[in-house]
Amino acid sequence: MAENEEHEDRADALFHALADRTRRDILRRVLAGEHSVSALARDYDMSFAAVQKHVAVLERAGLVSKRRSGREALASGEVAALRSVASMLTDLEAVWRGRIGRIDDLLAGLNDATTDPQDRQHAHHEKE
């Protein structure tokens, strides 16, 4: 698999995991500190199994890691993975800002091309 395709698969997993409100809430909680999955489940109006599935999606995306402590599964947030999401969003923002800048330049060029040369000269003299 090409490196770029792996990067895109990772992005898909991260954004899929973050697309759900419950998963974002779980992530916020485990970023603040380690929680058992059973303690997380008590705060949601859904089954323990459903919360486990949400945690599993976050874990597959690398946003959460789990460890065993006796009978409990403890979940922790992975800050580095969250930083990679922020980095991806920053990269996307740069692409769109570049596109918007080029559109602005094109529009300015069209405006200059459609303005009568005498009007441009008149506007130039008014500035002086």
N, C-alpha and C positions, 0 to 999 in steps of 0.2 A: 504494500500500500504506500502511495506517495506521501511524503511529509505533509504537503498541503492538505491532502484528503484526511489524514489523521487529525490535523489541526481543525478542519471543518467538522469532523465527527465529534471532537471534543467540545467545540463551540455548540453544536447541536445538543449534546448531553447537558451542558451547563445551562443553556437557555431553556431547554425543556424542563429541567429541574426547577428553575426559577420562575417558570410560567404559572405555577400553582400557588395560590395564596397561603394554603396550609403549609406547604413546603417552605415558603419564604418565612413564615412565622417560626417554624421549627428551626430553621437556619439561624434566625436572629437569636433565638433562645440558646442554642448550643454554641453560638459564637461568644455569648456572654459567660458561658461556663458549661462544664460537662453535665449532662442529664441522662438519667436512665430512660430507656424507651418507654418503660411502664409509667414513669412520672410524666413524660411528655404526653402519653396517651390519655391520662386523666383529665387533661385540659381541653380535650376536643370532643365534640359530639359525634364520635364515630368509634368504630371498634378498634381494639388494640391491633388487630391484624391490618386494618387500614392504615393506622399510624406507622406500623412496621414497614408497610409498602412505601409510604412517603419517605421514611428514613432511608430505605434501600435505594430509592431513586436518587436521593441526595448523595448517598455513599457511592453509587456507580458513577456519578458526575464528579466525584472527588471533592465535593463541598463539605462532606461529613465523614469522619472516620469513627469506627466503633471498636470497642474492646470489651472483653468479658471481665467481669468482676464477680466471681461466684456464679450465681444464677442470673445476674443482671447483665444486660447489654447496655453499655454506656456510650453515649454519642457525644462527639466533640466537633466543633466547627473548624474547618480548614481555611485559615485566613489567606494562605498563598493562592488557593483556588479562587477565592473571591477577588483577589488582586488581579488574577488573570482575566476575570470577567471585566473588571474595570479597564484593564489594558485593551481588551477587545473593543469595548465601547469607545474608548479614546481614539483607537485606530479608525473605527467607523465614522466618528465625528470628523476626523481630519479629512477623510475621503469626501464626505458631504460638504464640508466647508470649502474644499478645493473645487468641487463641482459648482457650488453656488457662486464662488468667486469668478469662475470661468463664464458662467451665465451672465453675471453682472458685467464682465468685460465685453461679452458679445452684445449685450443690450446697449451698452455705452457706445460701442462701435456702430451699431445700427442707428442709434440716435444721431451720432456725428455724421453718418453717411446720408441721412435724410434731411439734415438741417441745411438750409440754403447757405452757401459760402458767404454771402453778404450779411446774413443774419449772424453768422459766427464772428465776422469781422466787426459788426456793430456791437455784439456782446463783449468782444475783446476791448473795444474802445470805451465802453461803459465802465469796465473794471478799472481802467486807468484813471 
